Amino acid sequence: MDKKLLALLLIYPLAIGAGTFYACYNLIKGELASRPPIAVIDEATFVQENLKAGATTQELEKLLVRSEQAASTLTENGFLVLRKNQVFSAPAEIEAKP
């Protein structure tokens, strides 16, 4: 077999594969850039887990401020933040802990 033909048979599919990969990568990268990552915060569970029995209103407010600060931090880092009570269904992987 001729060396030129063998090189063509090897290089041609590799070049086509590399070009396809590059095009698909740029397409996916562009689509992901237009859709922000999502985080869901469950404030009710956070308050239940961290609020002690007989706690004052000030302690409750501190927990809610902490939750809002976590949401603000996520927003500053490019996340779309949703409250869990306003989401019908979401996978557990996107839930953020304040």
C-alpha positions as CSV (number, residue, x, y, z in Angstrom):
1,M,0.0,0.0,0.0
2,D,1.2,3.4,-0.8
3,K,2.4,5.5,2.1
4,K,0.5,8.6,0.9
5,L,-2.7,6.7,0.7
6,L,-2.2,5.2,4.1
7,A,-1.5,8.7,5.6
8,L,-4.6,10.0,3.9
9,L,-6.7,7.2,5.3
10,L,-5.4,7.9,8.8
11,I,-5.3,11.7,8.7
12,Y,-8.6,12.4,7.0
13,P,-10.9,10.8,9.7
14,L,-8.8,12.4,12.4
15,A,-9.1,15.8,10.9
16,I,-12.9,15.4,10.4
17,G,-13.2,14.2,14.0
18,A,-11.2,17.1,15.4
19,G,-13.2,19.6,13.3
20,T,-16.5,18.1,14.5
21,F,-15.3,18.1,18.1
22,Y,-14.2,21.7,17.9
23,A,-17.6,22.8,16.4
24,C,-19.6,20.9,18.9
25,Y,-17.5,22.2,21.8
26,N,-18.0,25.8,20.7
27,L,-21.7,25.3,20.3
28,I,-22.1,23.7,23.8
29,K,-19.9,26.4,25.3
30,G,-22.0,29.1,23.9
31,E,-25.3,27.5,25.0
32,L,-24.0,27.0,28.5
33,A,-22.9,30.7,28.7
34,S,-26.4,31.8,27.9
35,R,-27.9,29.7,30.6
36,P,-26.8,30.5,34.2
37,P,-26.3,27.7,36.7
38,I,-29.2,27.2,39.1
39,A,-29.1,26.9,42.9
40,V,-32.1,26.2,45.1
41,I,-32.1,27.3,48.7
42,D,-34.4,25.6,51.2
43,E,-34.8,28.4,53.9
44,A,-37.5,26.5,55.9
45,T,-35.3,23.4,56.4
46,F,-32.3,25.7,57.2
47,V,-34.2,27.6,59.8
48,Q,-35.6,24.4,61.3
49,E,-32.2,22.8,61.6
50,N,-30.4,25.8,63.1
51,L,-33.1,27.5,65.2
52,K,-33.1,26.3,68.8
53,A,-36.2,25.8,70.9
54,G,-37.2,29.1,72.6
55,A,-35.2,31.2,70.2
56,T,-35.8,34.9,70.0
57,T,-37.0,36.8,66.9
58,Q,-33.5,38.3,66.6
59,E,-32.0,34.8,66.2
60,L,-34.6,34.0,63.5
61,E,-33.7,37.2,61.7
62,K,-30.0,36.4,61.9
63,L,-30.7,33.0,60.2
64,L,-32.7,34.7,57.5
65,V,-30.1,37.3,56.9
66,R,-27.5,34.5,56.6
67,S,-29.6,32.7,54.1
68,E,-30.0,36.0,52.1
69,Q,-26.3,36.6,52.2
70,A,-25.7,33.1,50.8
71,A,-28.1,33.8,48.0
72,S,-26.4,37.1,47.3
73,T,-23.0,35.4,47.1
74,L,-24.3,32.8,44.7
75,T,-25.9,35.5,42.6
76,E,-22.7,37.5,42.4
77,N,-21.0,34.3,41.2
78,G,-23.4,33.9,38.3
79,F,-26.0,31.6,39.8
80,L,-29.8,31.9,39.4
81,V,-31.1,31.4,43.0
82,L,-34.6,30.1,43.7
83,R,-36.4,29.4,46.9
84,K,-37.3,25.7,47.3
85,N,-40.9,26.5,48.3
86,Q,-41.3,28.2,44.9
87,V,-39.9,25.3,42.9
88,F,-42.2,22.4,42.0
89,S,-39.4,19.9,41.5
90,A,-35.6,20.0,41.4
91,P,-32.7,17.5,41.7
92,A,-30.9,17.4,45.0
93,E,-27.6,18.2,43.3
94,I,-28.5,21.8,42.7
95,E,-29.6,22.5,46.3
96,A,-27.4,25.0,48.0
97,K,-26.8,25.0,51.8
98,P,-26.6,28.5,53.3
